[in-house]
Amino acid sequence: MFKKKSVTDIDVKGKRVLVRVDYNVPIKDDKVTDDTRIVAAMPTLEYLLEHSAAVILFSHLGRPKGGPDPKYSLKPVAAHLSGLLGKPVAFVDDCVGPVAEAASKALKSGEVLVLENTRFHPEEEKNDPELAKKMASLADVYVNDAFGSAHRAHASTEGVAHYLPAVAGFLMEKEIQYLGQAIADPKRPFIAILGGAKISDKIGVIRNLLTKADQVLIGGGMANTFFKAQGYSVGDSLYEEEALETAQQLLQSGTLNLYLPIDVVIGDRFDAEAEKKIIAAASVPDGWRILDIGPKTVIAFGKTLAGAGTIVWNGPMGVFEFPRFAEGTVGVAKAVAASKAVSIIGGGDSVAAINQAGLAEQITHISTGGGASLEMLEGLELPGLVALQDK
């Protein structure tokens, strides 16, 4: 299934290997608060060190505006990584230029160097060839293990691959195998669950999945737009006026395999302590808003998921940050975990929900990339992947 070269297809002994990782992690008071993405890329790092490579890591972090910003420095990440590896990790405050060049030249086999945030250079997001060339000059080989950024054509994700032998890391390979398999040749029945606030973010995904999946289950804020498109009263619920026509088209094209909630949990305001009621989906009173899927929907979705062969889930079923309105998301998470299907959770809030419910161990594959996994589910090619060498 995976058609690109990976780290195991090349000789890395004694070579300087530039690895694009996705270390875009939350940091508070100079400490990493969630290291899921760092840990996910460890197998590639460990393999390279075991095979006597000198490892240079680089990544973006956050959205710095047009230049260096200490708030978005990768220095705390280098310190955290040192703890995980149990050995010193060097850090320099640029990803190109004299400092980075000197540090990468001095690096010996088995040593690790973390470069500063690639987005401190505005040319990074423009995929500037000069910046990519400078990055490439630091090493002998390029490894892309940043699946979470593979949908971006940036200097560090796509540009560098044109100047060095470029291969995939283990995390990239694993992500593409699971998500690619789900789309190309899933074990059936193939059930997709889509949630989150907006249809507009996922129109392409819904369209593609309606042609691929046996059933598409819809929850979260995006269900409100479908309800409104059917002429239901949604009270004060959030919906997308500009997406109503699209929702109508999708309902017409996918009436056989598109499933909406049959009951909902409503609140009298958008608040963790809001008064709540459970009602049928078609009749939300004025002044109330839909904040979760209802218990009958959880049971119906659960029955469908129990018999699935493959499940892909992207987006929560409600405002799961509020415990009173988290039952739908947790209920679906439990049904996915209990199923014998190949289960794939695609990025962002769905991953947070699975972790919150303590069910991560029971999921086949948890994706590290929200946007990248969505683009794969939409059937799009990822620039960071396309640029790598074919087997």
Contacts in CASP RR format, 6 or more apart in sequence:
PFRMAT RR
TARGET T0000
AUTHOR 0000-0000-0000
METHOD contacts of the structure
MODEL  1
MFKKKSVTDIDVKGKRVLVRVDYNVPIKDDKVTDDTRIVAAMPTLEYLLE
HSAAVILFSHLGRPKGGPDPKYSLKPVAAHLSGLLGKPVAFVDDCVGPVA
EAASKALKSGEVLVLENTRFHPEEEKNDPELAKKMASLADVYVNDAFGSA
HRAHASTEGVAHYLPAVAGFLMEKEIQYLGQAIADPKRPFIAILGGAKIS
DKIGVIRNLLTKADQVLIGGGMANTFFKAQGYSVGDSLYEEEALETAQQL
LQSGTLNLYLPIDVVIGDRFDAEAEKKIIAAASVPDGWRILDIGPKTVIA
FGKTLAGAGTIVWNGPMGVFEFPRFAEGTVGVAKAVAASKAVSIIGGGDS
VAAINQAGLAEQITHISTGGGASLEMLEGLELPGLVALQDK
1 176 0 8 1.000
1 177 0 8 1.000
1 180 0 8 1.000
1 181 0 8 1.000
1 184 0 8 1.000
2 168 0 8 1.000
2 173 0 8 1.000
2 176 0 8 1.000
2 177 0 8 1.000
2 391 0 8 1.000
3 390 0 8 1.000
3 391 0 8 1.000
4 167 0 8 1.000
4 168 0 8 1.000
4 173 0 8 1.000
4 176 0 8 1.000
4 385 0 8 1.000
4 388 0 8 1.000
4 389 0 8 1.000
4 390 0 8 1.000
4 391 0 8 1.000
5 167 0 8 1.000
5 168 0 8 1.000
5 388 0 8 1.000
5 389 0 8 1.000
5 390 0 8 1.000
5 391 0 8 1.000
6 167 0 8 1.000
6 168 0 8 1.000
6 169 0 8 1.000
6 170 0 8 1.000
6 172 0 8 1.000
6 173 0 8 1.000
7 44 0 8 1.000
7 47 0 8 1.000
7 48 0 8 1.000
7 143 0 8 1.000
7 167 0 8 1.000
7 168 0 8 1.000
7 169 0 8 1.000
7 170 0 8 1.000
8 47 0 8 1.000
9 167 0 8 1.000
9 391 0 8 1.000
10 141 0 8 1.000
10 165 0 8 1.000
10 167 0 8 1.000
12 48 0 8 1.000
12 51 0 8 1.000
12 52 0 8 1.000
12 53 0 8 1.000
12 141 0 8 1.000
13 51 0 8 1.000
13 52 0 8 1.000
13 53 0 8 1.000
13 109 0 8 1.000
14 52 0 8 1.000
14 53 0 8 1.000
14 54 0 8 1.000
14 109 0 8 1.000
15 53 0 8 1.000
15 54 0 8 1.000
15 139 0 8 1.000
15 140 0 8 1.000
15 141 0 8 1.000
16 53 0 8 1.000
16 54 0 8 1.000
16 56 0 8 1.000
16 104 0 8 1.000
16 107 0 8 1.000
16 138 0 8 1.000
16 139 0 8 1.000
16 140 0 8 1.000
16 141 0 8 1.000
17 48 0 8 1.000
17 53 0 8 1.000
17 54 0 8 1.000
17 55 0 8 1.000
17 56 0 8 1.000
17 139 0 8 1.000
17 140 0 8 1.000
17 141 0 8 1.000
17 142 0 8 1.000
17 143 0 8 1.000
18 56 0 8 1.000
18 58 0 8 1.000
18 135 0 8 1.000
18 136 0 8 1.000
18 138 0 8 1.000
18 139 0 8 1.000
18 141 0 8 1.000
18 142 0 8 1.000
18 143 0 8 1.000
18 160 0 8 1.000
18 164 0 8 1.000
19 41 0 8 1.000
19 44 0 8 1.000
19 45 0 8 1.000
19 48 0 8 1.000
19 55 0 8 1.000
19 56 0 8 1.000
19 57 0 8 1.000
19 58 0 8 1.000
19 142 0 8 1.000
19 143 0 8 1.000
19 144 0 8 1.000
19 145 0 8 1.000
19 169 0 8 1.000
20 58 0 8 1.000
20 59 0 8 1.000
20 142 0 8 1.000
20 143 0 8 1.000
20 144 0 8 1.000
20 145 0 8 1.000
20 146 0 8 1.000
20 149 0 8 1.000
20 156 0 8 1.000
20 157 0 8 1.000
20 160 0 8 1.000
21 37 0 8 1.000
21 38 0 8 1.000
21 41 0 8 1.000
21 45 0 8 1.000
21 57 0 8 1.000
21 58 0 8 1.000
21 59 0 8 1.000
21 145 0 8 1.000
21 146 0 8 1.000
22 37 0 8 1.000
22 41 0 8 1.000
22 59 0 8 1.000
22 145 0 8 1.000
22 146 0 8 1.000
22 147 0 8 1.000
22 148 0 8 1.000
22 149 0 8 1.000
22 368 0 8 1.000
22 369 0 8 1.000
23 37 0 8 1.000
23 38 0 8 1.000
23 41 0 8 1.000
23 57 0 8 1.000
23 59 0 8 1.000
23 61 0 8 1.000
23 74 0 8 1.000
23 77 0 8 1.000
24 37 0 8 1.000
24 59 0 8 1.000
24 60 0 8 1.000
24 61 0 8 1.000
24 62 0 8 1.000
24 148 0 8 1.000
24 149 0 8 1.000
25 32 0 8 1.000
25 33 0 8 1.000
25 34 0 8 1.000
25 35 0 8 1.000
25 36 0 8 1.000
25 37 0 8 1.000
25 38 0 8 1.000
25 61 0 8 1.000
25 77 0 8 1.000
26 32 0 8 1.000
26 33 0 8 1.000
26 34 0 8 1.000
27 33 0 8 1.000
27 61 0 8 1.000
27 76 0 8 1.000
27 77 0 8 1.000
30 75 0 8 1.000
30 76 0 8 1.000
31 76 0 8 1.000
31 80 0 8 1.000
32 38 0 8 1.000
32 76 0 8 1.000
32 77 0 8 1.000
32 80 0 8 1.000
35 80 0 8 1.000
35 84 0 8 1.000
36 351 0 8 1.000
36 368 0 8 1.000
37 368 0 8 1.000
38 77 0 8 1.000
38 80 0 8 1.000
38 81 0 8 1.000
38 84 0 8 1.000
39 84 0 8 1.000
40 171 0 8 1.000
40 368 0 8 1.000
41 145 0 8 1.000
41 146 0 8 1.000
41 171 0 8 1.000
42 84 0 8 1.000
43 170 0 8 1.000
43 171 0 8 1.000
44 143 0 8 1.000
44 145 0 8 1.000
44 169 0 8 1.000
44 170 0 8 1.000
44 171 0 8 1.000
45 55 0 8 1.000
45 57 0 8 1.000
45 85 0 8 1.000
45 112 0 8 1.000
47 170 0 8 1.000
48 55 0 8 1.000
48 143 0 8 1.000
49 55 0 8 1.000
49 85 0 8 1.000
49 110 0 8 1.000
49 112 0 8 1.000
52 109 0 8 1.000
52 110 0 8 1.000
53 109 0 8 1.000
53 110 0 8 1.000
53 141 0 8 1.000
54 104 0 8 1.000
54 107 0 8 1.000
54 108 0 8 1.000
54 109 0 8 1.000
54 110 0 8 1.000
54 111 0 8 1.000
54 113 0 8 1.000
55 107 0 8 1.000
55 110 0 8 1.000
55 111 0 8 1.000
55 112 0 8 1.000
55 113 0 8 1.000
56 104 0 8 1.000
56 107 0 8 1.000
56 113 0 8 1.000
56 115 0 8 1.000
56 138 0 8 1.000
56 139 0 8 1.000
57 81 0 8 1.000
57 112 0 8 1.000
57 113 0 8 1.000
57 114 0 8 1.000
57 115 0 8 1.000
58 95 0 8 1.000
58 114 0 8 1.000
58 115 0 8 1.000
58 118 0 8 1.000
58 135 0 8 1.000
58 156 0 8 1.000
59 74 0 8 1.000
59 77 0 8 1.000
59 117 0 8 1.000
59 118 0 8 1.000
59 146 0 8 1.000
59 156 0 8 1.000
60 117 0 8 1.000
60 118 0 8 1.000
60 119 0 8 1.000
60 124 0 8 1.000
60 149 0 8 1.000
60 154 0 8 1.000
60 156 0 8 1.000
61 72 0 8 1.000
61 73 0 8 1.000
61 74 0 8 1.000
61 77 0 8 1.000
61 117 0 8 1.000
61 119 0 8 1.000
62 72 0 8 1.000
62 117 0 8 1.000
62 119 0 8 1.000
63 72 0 8 1.000
63 119 0 8 1.000
64 71 0 8 1.000
64 72 0 8 1.000
64 117 0 8 1.000
64 119 0 8 1.000
64 120 0 8 1.000
66 120 0 8 1.000
66 122 0 8 1.000
67 119 0 8 1.000
67 120 0 8 1.000
67 121 0 8 1.000
67 122 0 8 1.000
68 93 0 8 1.000
68 116 0 8 1.000
68 117 0 8 1.000
68 120 0 8 1.000
69 120 0 8 1.000
72 117 0 8 1.000
72 119 0 8 1.000
72 120 0 8 1.000
73 93 0 8 1.000
73 116 0 8 1.000
73 117 0 8 1.000
74 91 0 8 1.000
74 114 0 8 1.000
74 115 0 8 1.000
74 116 0 8 1.000
74 117 0 8 1.000
75 91 0 8 1.000
75 93 0 8 1.000
75 116 0 8 1.000
77 114 0 8 1.000
78 89 0 8 1.000
78 90 0 8 1.000
78 91 0 8 1.000
78 114 0 8 1.000
79 89 0 8 1.000
79 91 0 8 1.000
81 89 0 8 1.000
81 112 0 8 1.000
81 114 0 8 1.000
82 88 0 8 1.000
82 89 0 8 1.000
85 112 0 8 1.000
87 112 0 8 1.000
88 112 0 8 1.000
89 112 0 8 1.000
89 113 0 8 1.000
89 114 0 8 1.000
90 103 0 8 1.000
90 107 0 8 1.000
90 111 0 8 1.000
90 112 0 8 1.000
90 113 0 8 1.000
90 114 0 8 1.000
91 113 0 8 1.000
91 114 0 8 1.000
91 115 0 8 1.000
91 116 0 8 1.000
92 99 0 8 1.000
92 100 0 8 1.000
92 103 0 8 1.000
92 113 0 8 1.000
92 114 0 8 1.000
92 115 0 8 1.000
92 116 0 8 1.000
93 99 0 8 1.000
93 116 0 8 1.000
94 100 0 8 1.000
94 115 0 8 1.000
94 116 0 8 1.000
94 120 0 8 1.000
95 115 0 8 1.000
95 116 0 8 1.000
95 117 0 8 1.000
95 118 0 8 1.000
95 120 0 8 1.000
95 121 0 8 1.000
95 135 0 8 1.000
95 156 0 8 1.000
96 121 0 8 1.000
96 131 0 8 1.000
96 134 0 8 1.000
96 135 0 8 1.000
96 138 0 8 1.000
97 134 0 8 1.000
100 115 0 8 1.000
100 138 0 8 1.000
101 137 0 8 1.000
101 138 0 8 1.000
103 113 0 8 1.000
104 113 0 8 1.000
104 138 0 8 1.000
104 139 0 8 1.000
107 113 0 8 1.000
115 138 0 8 1.000
118 124 0 8 1.000
118 135 0 8 1.000
118 154 0 8 1.000
118 155 0 8 1.000
118 156 0 8 1.000
119 125 0 8 1.000
121 131 0 8 1.000
121 155 0 8 1.000
123 130 0 8 1.000
123 131 0 8 1.000
123 155 0 8 1.000
124 131 0 8 1.000
124 154 0 8 1.000
124 155 0 8 1.000
124 156 0 8 1.000
125 152 0 8 1.000
125 154 0 8 1.000
126 155 0 8 1.000
127 153 0 8 1.000
127 154 0 8 1.000
127 155 0 8 1.000
127 158 0 8 1.000
127 159 0 8 1.000
128 155 0 8 1.000
129 155 0 8 1.000
129 159 0 8 1.000
129 162 0 8 1.000
131 155 0 8 1.000
132 155 0 8 1.000
132 156 0 8 1.000
132 159 0 8 1.000
132 160 0 8 1.000
132 162 0 8 1.000
132 163 0 8 1.000
133 163 0 8 1.000
135 155 0 8 1.000
135 156 0 8 1.000
135 160 0 8 1.000
136 142 0 8 1.000
136 160 0 8 1.000
136 163 0 8 1.000
136 164 0 8 1.000
137 163 0 8 1.000
139 164 0 8 1.000
140 164 0 8 1.000
140 165 0 8 1.000
141 164 0 8 1.000
141 165 0 8 1.000
141 166 0 8 1.000
141 167 0 8 1.000
142 160 0 8 1.000
142 161 0 8 1.000
142 163 0 8 1.000
142 164 0 8 1.000
142 165 0 8 1.000
142 166 0 8 1.000
142 167 0 8 1.000
143 166 0 8 1.000
143 167 0 8 1.000
143 168 0 8 1.000
143 169 0 8 1.000
144 150 0 8 1.000
144 157 0 8 1.000
144 161 0 8 1.000
144 166 0 8 1.000
144 167 0 8 1.000
144 168 0 8 1.000
144 169 0 8 1.000
144 172 0 8 1.000
144 384 0 8 1.000
144 385 0 8 1.000
144 387 0 8 1.000
144 388 0 8 1.000
145 168 0 8 1.000
145 169 0 8 1.000
145 170 0 8 1.000
145 171 0 8 1.000
145 172 0 8 1.000
146 157 0 8 1.000
146 172 0 8 1.000
147 171 0 8 1.000
147 172 0 8 1.000
147 175 0 8 1.000
147 176 0 8 1.000
147 367 0 8 1.000
147 368 0 8 1.000
147 369 0 8 1.000
147 372 0 8 1.000
148 368 0 8 1.000
148 369 0 8 1.000
148 370 0 8 1.000
148 371 0 8 1.000
148 372 0 8 1.000
149 156 0 8 1.000
149 157 0 8 1.000
149 372 0 8 1.000
149 384 0 8 1.000
150 157 0 8 1.000
150 172 0 8 1.000
150 372 0 8 1.000
150 382 0 8 1.000
150 383 0 8 1.000
150 384 0 8 1.000
150 385 0 8 1.000
151 371 0 8 1.000
151 372 0 8 1.000
151 375 0 8 1.000
151 380 0 8 1.000
151 382 0 8 1.000
151 383 0 8 1.000
151 384 0 8 1.000
152 158 0 8 1.000
152 383 0 8 1.000
152 384 0 8 1.000
153 159 0 8 1.000
153 383 0 8 1.000
153 384 0 8 1.000
157 383 0 8 1.000
157 384 0 8 1.000
157 387 0 8 1.000
158 383 0 8 1.000
158 384 0 8 1.000
158 386 0 8 1.000
158 387 0 8 1.000
159 387 0 8 1.000
160 166 0 8 1.000
161 384 0 8 1.000
161 387 0 8 1.000
161 388 0 8 1.000
162 387 0 8 1.000
165 389 0 8 1.000
166 387 0 8 1.000
166 388 0 8 1.000
166 389 0 8 1.000
167 388 0 8 1.000
167 389 0 8 1.000
168 176 0 8 1.000
168 385 0 8 1.000
168 388 0 8 1.000
171 368 0 8 1.000
172 385 0 8 1.000
174 365 0 8 1.000
175 365 0 8 1.000
175 367 0 8 1.000
175 368 0 8 1.000
175 369 0 8 1.000
175 372 0 8 1.000
175 373 0 8 1.000
176 376 0 8 1.000
176 385 0 8 1.000
178 342 0 8 1.000
178 344 0 8 1.000
178 364 0 8 1.000
178 365 0 8 1.000
178 367 0 8 1.000
179 312 0 8 1.000
179 344 0 8 1.000
179 346 0 8 1.000
179 367 0 8 1.000
179 373 0 8 1.000
179 376 0 8 1.000
179 377 0 8 1.000
180 376 0 8 1.000
181 342 0 8 1.000
182 190 0 8 1.000
182 310 0 8 1.000
182 312 0 8 1.000
182 342 0 8 1.000
182 344 0 8 1.000
182 377 0 8 1.000
183 208 0 8 1.000
183 212 0 8 1.000
183 376 0 8 1.000
183 377 0 8 1.000
183 379 0 8 1.000
186 212 0 8 1.000
186 213 0 8 1.000
186 309 0 8 1.000
186 310 0 8 1.000
186 342 0 8 1.000
187 309 0 8 1.000
187 310 0 8 1.000
187 341 0 8 1.000
187 342 0 8 1.000
188 214 0 8 1.000
188 309 0 8 1.000
188 310 0 8 1.000
189 214 0 8 1.000
189 215 0 8 1.000
189 307 0 8 1.000
189 308 0 8 1.000
189 309 0 8 1.000
189 310 0 8 1.000
190 212 0 8 1.000
190 213 0 8 1.000
190 214 0 8 1.000
190 308 0 8 1.000
190 309 0 8 1.000
190 310 0 8 1.000
190 311 0 8 1.000
190 312 0 8 1.000
191 213 0 8 1.000
191 214 0 8 1.000
191 215 0 8 1.000
191 216 0 8 1.000
191 217 0 8 1.000
191 304 0 8 1.000
191 305 0 8 1.000
191 308 0 8 1.000
191 309 0 8 1.000
191 310 0 8 1.000
191 311 0 8 1.000
191 312 0 8 1.000
191 341 0 8 1.000
192 209 0 8 1.000
192 212 0 8 1.000
192 213 0 8 1.000
192 215 0 8 1.000
192 216 0 8 1.000
192 217 0 8 1.000
192 311 0 8 1.000
192 312 0 8 1.000
192 313 0 8 1.000
192 377 0 8 1.000
193 216 0 8 1.000
193 217 0 8 1.000
193 219 0 8 1.000
193 301 0 8 1.000
193 305 0 8 1.000
193 311 0 8 1.000
193 312 0 8 1.000
193 313 0 8 1.000
193 314 0 8 1.000
193 315 0 8 1.000
193 332 0 8 1.000
193 336 0 8 1.000
194 202 0 8 1.000
194 205 0 8 1.000
194 206 0 8 1.000
194 209 0 8 1.000
194 216 0 8 1.000
194 217 0 8 1.000
194 218 0 8 1.000
194 219 0 8 1.000
194 222 0 8 1.000
194 313 0 8 1.000
194 314 0 8 1.000
194 315 0 8 1.000
195 202 0 8 1.000
195 218 0 8 1.000
195 219 0 8 1.000
195 220 0 8 1.000
195 221 0 8 1.000
195 222 0 8 1.000
195 223 0 8 1.000
195 314 0 8 1.000
195 315 0 8 1.000
195 316 0 8 1.000
195 317 0 8 1.000
195 318 0 8 1.000
195 350 0 8 1.000
196 219 0 8 1.000
196 220 0 8 1.000
196 221 0 8 1.000
196 222 0 8 1.000
196 315 0 8 1.000
196 316 0 8 1.000
196 318 0 8 1.000
196 349 0 8 1.000
197 220 0 8 1.000
197 221 0 8 1.000
197 222 0 8 1.000
197 238 0 8 1.000
198 221 0 8 1.000
198 222 0 8 1.000
198 225 0 8 1.000
198 240 0 8 1.000
198 243 0 8 1.000
199 206 0 8 1.000
199 222 0 8 1.000
199 225 0 8 1.000
199 226 0 8 1.000
199 240 0 8 1.000
199 243 0 8 1.000
199 246 0 8 1.000
199 247 0 8 1.000
199 250 0 8 1.000
200 240 0 8 1.000
200 242 0 8 1.000
200 243 0 8 1.000
200 246 0 8 1.000
201 374 0 8 1.000
202 222 0 8 1.000
202 314 0 8 1.000
202 374 0 8 1.000
203 243 0 8 1.000
203 246 0 8 1.000
203 250 0 8 1.000
204 378 0 8 1.000
205 314 0 8 1.000
205 374 0 8 1.000
205 377 0 8 1.000
205 378 0 8 1.000
206 216 0 8 1.000
206 250 0 8 1.000
207 250 0 8 1.000
207 253 0 8 1.000
207 378 0 8 1.000
208 377 0 8 1.000
208 378 0 8 1.000
208 379 0 8 1.000
209 216 0 8 1.000
209 312 0 8 1.000
209 377 0 8 1.000
210 216 0 8 1.000
210 250 0 8 1.000
210 253 0 8 1.000
210 254 0 8 1.000
210 257 0 8 1.000
210 258 0 8 1.000
213 257 0 8 1.000
213 312 0 8 1.000
214 257 0 8 1.000
215 257 0 8 1.000
215 259 0 8 1.000
215 304 0 8 1.000
216 254 0 8 1.000
216 257 0 8 1.000
216 258 0 8 1.000
216 259 0 8 1.000
217 259 0 8 1.000
217 301 0 8 1.000
217 304 0 8 1.000
218 226 0 8 1.000
218 258 0 8 1.000
218 259 0 8 1.000
218 260 0 8 1.000
218 261 0 8 1.000
219 260 0 8 1.000
219 261 0 8 1.000
219 293 0 8 1.000
219 317 0 8 1.000
219 318 0 8 1.000
220 290 0 8 1.000
220 292 0 8 1.000
220 293 0 8 1.000
220 315 0 8 1.000
220 316 0 8 1.000
220 317 0 8 1.000
220 318 0 8 1.000
221 237 0 8 1.000
221 238 0 8 1.000
221 239 0 8 1.000
221 290 0 8 1.000
221 318 0 8 1.000
223 260 0 8 1.000
223 261 0 8 1.000
223 264 0 8 1.000
223 281 0 8 1.000
223 290 0 8 1.000
223 293 0 8 1.000
224 234 0 8 1.000
224 237 0 8 1.000
224 238 0 8 1.000
224 239 0 8 1.000
224 290 0 8 1.000
225 239 0 8 1.000
225 240 0 8 1.000
225 243 0 8 1.000
225 244 0 8 1.000
225 247 0 8 1.000
226 247 0 8 1.000
226 250 0 8 1.000
226 251 0 8 1.000
226 260 0 8 1.000
227 234 0 8 1.000
227 237 0 8 1.000
227 239 0 8 1.000
227 260 0 8 1.000
227 281 0 8 1.000
227 282 0 8 1.000
227 290 0 8 1.000
228 234 0 8 1.000
228 239 0 8 1.000
228 244 0 8 1.000
228 247 0 8 1.000
229 244 0 8 1.000
229 245 0 8 1.000
229 247 0 8 1.000
229 248 0 8 1.000
229 251 0 8 1.000
230 251 0 8 1.000
232 281 0 8 1.000
232 282 0 8 1.000
232 283 0 8 1.000
232 284 0 8 1.000
233 282 0 8 1.000
233 283 0 8 1.000
233 284 0 8 1.000
233 285 0 8 1.000
233 286 0 8 1.000
234 284 0 8 1.000
234 289 0 8 1.000
234 290 0 8 1.000
235 284 0 8 1.000
235 285 0 8 1.000
235 286 0 8 1.000
235 287 0 8 1.000
235 288 0 8 1.000
235 289 0 8 1.000
236 286 0 8 1.000
236 287 0 8 1.000
236 288 0 8 1.000
236 289 0 8 1.000
237 266 0 8 1.000
237 284 0 8 1.000
237 288 0 8 1.000
237 289 0 8 1.000
237 290 0 8 1.000
238 289 0 8 1.000
250 258 0 8 1.000
251 258 0 8 1.000
259 300 0 8 1.000
259 301 0 8 1.000
259 304 0 8 1.000
260 281 0 8 1.000
261 281 0 8 1.000
261 293 0 8 1.000
261 294 0 8 1.000
261 297 0 8 1.000
262 280 0 8 1.000
262 281 0 8 1.000
262 296 0 8 1.000
262 297 0 8 1.000
262 300 0 8 1.000
263 278 0 8 1.000
263 279 0 8 1.000
263 280 0 8 1.000
263 281 0 8 1.000
263 293 0 8 1.000
263 294 0 8 1.000
263 295 0 8 1.000
263 296 0 8 1.000
263 297 0 8 1.000
264 278 0 8 1.000
264 279 0 8 1.000
264 280 0 8 1.000
264 281 0 8 1.000
264 284 0 8 1.000
264 290 0 8 1.000
264 292 0 8 1.000
264 293 0 8 1.000
264 294 0 8 1.000
264 297 0 8 1.000
265 276 0 8 1.000
265 277 0 8 1.000
265 278 0 8 1.000
265 290 0 8 1.000
265 291 0 8 1.000
265 292 0 8 1.000
265 293 0 8 1.000
265 294 0 8 1.000
265 325 0 8 1.000
265 327 0 8 1.000
265 328 0 8 1.000
266 276 0 8 1.000
266 277 0 8 1.000
266 278 0 8 1.000
266 279 0 8 1.000
266 284 0 8 1.000
266 285 0 8 1.000
266 288 0 8 1.000
266 289 0 8 1.000
266 290 0 8 1.000
266 291 0 8 1.000
267 274 0 8 1.000
267 275 0 8 1.000
267 276 0 8 1.000
267 277 0 8 1.000
267 288 0 8 1.000
267 289 0 8 1.000
267 291 0 8 1.000
267 325 0 8 1.000
268 274 0 8 1.000
268 275 0 8 1.000
268 287 0 8 1.000
268 288 0 8 1.000
269 289 0 8 1.000
270 289 0 8 1.000
270 291 0 8 1.000
270 319 0 8 1.000
271 322 0 8 1.000
272 321 0 8 1.000
272 322 0 8 1.000
272 323 0 8 1.000
272 324 0 8 1.000
273 324 0 8 1.000
274 291 0 8 1.000
274 322 0 8 1.000
274 324 0 8 1.000
274 325 0 8 1.000
276 291 0 8 1.000
276 324 0 8 1.000
276 325 0 8 1.000
277 288 0 8 1.000
278 294 0 8 1.000
278 295 0 8 1.000
281 297 0 8 1.000
284 290 0 8 1.000
291 318 0 8 1.000
291 319 0 8 1.000
291 322 0 8 1.000
291 325 0 8 1.000
292 317 0 8 1.000
292 318 0 8 1.000
292 319 0 8 1.000
292 320 0 8 1.000
292 325 0 8 1.000
292 326 0 8 1.000
292 327 0 8 1.000
292 328 0 8 1.000
292 329 0 8 1.000
293 301 0 8 1.000
293 317 0 8 1.000
293 318 0 8 1.000
293 328 0 8 1.000
293 332 0 8 1.000
294 327 0 8 1.000
294 328 0 8 1.000
295 327 0 8 1.000
295 328 0 8 1.000
297 328 0 8 1.000
298 327 0 8 1.000
298 328 0 8 1.000
298 331 0 8 1.000
298 332 0 8 1.000
298 335 0 8 1.000
301 332 0 8 1.000
301 335 0 8 1.000
302 331 0 8 1.000
302 332 0 8 1.000
302 335 0 8 1.000
305 311 0 8 1.000
305 332 0 8 1.000
305 335 0 8 1.000
305 336 0 8 1.000
305 339 0 8 1.000
305 341 0 8 1.000
306 335 0 8 1.000
306 338 0 8 1.000
306 339 0 8 1.000
307 339 0 8 1.000
307 340 0 8 1.000
307 341 0 8 1.000
308 339 0 8 1.000
308 341 0 8 1.000
309 339 0 8 1.000
309 340 0 8 1.000
309 341 0 8 1.000
309 342 0 8 1.000
310 341 0 8 1.000
310 342 0 8 1.000
310 343 0 8 1.000
310 344 0 8 1.000
311 336 0 8 1.000
311 339 0 8 1.000
311 341 0 8 1.000
311 342 0 8 1.000
311 343 0 8 1.000
311 344 0 8 1.000
312 344 0 8 1.000
312 346 0 8 1.000
312 377 0 8 1.000
313 332 0 8 1.000
313 336 0 8 1.000
313 343 0 8 1.000
313 344 0 8 1.000
313 345 0 8 1.000
313 346 0 8 1.000
313 350 0 8 1.000
314 345 0 8 1.000
314 346 0 8 1.000
314 347 0 8 1.000
314 350 0 8 1.000
314 370 0 8 1.000
314 373 0 8 1.000
314 374 0 8 1.000
314 377 0 8 1.000
315 346 0 8 1.000
315 348 0 8 1.000
315 349 0 8 1.000
315 350 0 8 1.000
315 353 0 8 1.000
316 329 0 8 1.000
316 349 0 8 1.000
316 350 0 8 1.000
316 353 0 8 1.000
317 328 0 8 1.000
317 329 0 8 1.000
317 332 0 8 1.000
318 325 0 8 1.000
318 326 0 8 1.000
318 328 0 8 1.000
318 329 0 8 1.000
319 325 0 8 1.000
319 326 0 8 1.000
320 326 0 8 1.000
320 328 0 8 1.000
320 329 0 8 1.000
320 330 0 8 1.000
320 349 0 8 1.000
320 352 0 8 1.000
320 353 0 8 1.000
320 356 0 8 1.000
326 353 0 8 1.000
326 356 0 8 1.000
329 353 0 8 1.000
330 353 0 8 1.000
330 356 0 8 1.000
330 357 0 8 1.000
331 357 0 8 1.000
333 353 0 8 1.000
333 354 0 8 1.000
333 357 0 8 1.000
333 359 0 8 1.000
334 357 0 8 1.000
334 359 0 8 1.000
336 343 0 8 1.000
336 345 0 8 1.000
336 354 0 8 1.000
336 359 0 8 1.000
336 363 0 8 1.000
337 343 0 8 1.000
337 354 0 8 1.000
337 357 0 8 1.000
337 359 0 8 1.000
337 362 0 8 1.000
337 363 0 8 1.000
338 362 0 8 1.000
341 364 0 8 1.000
342 364 0 8 1.000
342 365 0 8 1.000
343 362 0 8 1.000
343 363 0 8 1.000
343 364 0 8 1.000
343 365 0 8 1.000
344 363 0 8 1.000
344 364 0 8 1.000
344 365 0 8 1.000
344 366 0 8 1.000
344 367 0 8 1.000
345 351 0 8 1.000
345 354 0 8 1.000
345 363 0 8 1.000
345 365 0 8 1.000
345 366 0 8 1.000
345 367 0 8 1.000
346 366 0 8 1.000
346 367 0 8 1.000
346 369 0 8 1.000
346 370 0 8 1.000
346 373 0 8 1.000
346 374 0 8 1.000
347 366 0 8 1.000
347 367 0 8 1.000
347 368 0 8 1.000
347 369 0 8 1.000
347 370 0 8 1.000
347 371 0 8 1.000
347 373 0 8 1.000
348 369 0 8 1.000
348 370 0 8 1.000
351 366 0 8 1.000
351 367 0 8 1.000
354 360 0 8 1.000
354 363 0 8 1.000
354 366 0 8 1.000
360 366 0 8 1.000
367 373 0 8 1.000
372 382 0 8 1.000
375 382 0 8 1.000
376 382 0 8 1.000
END
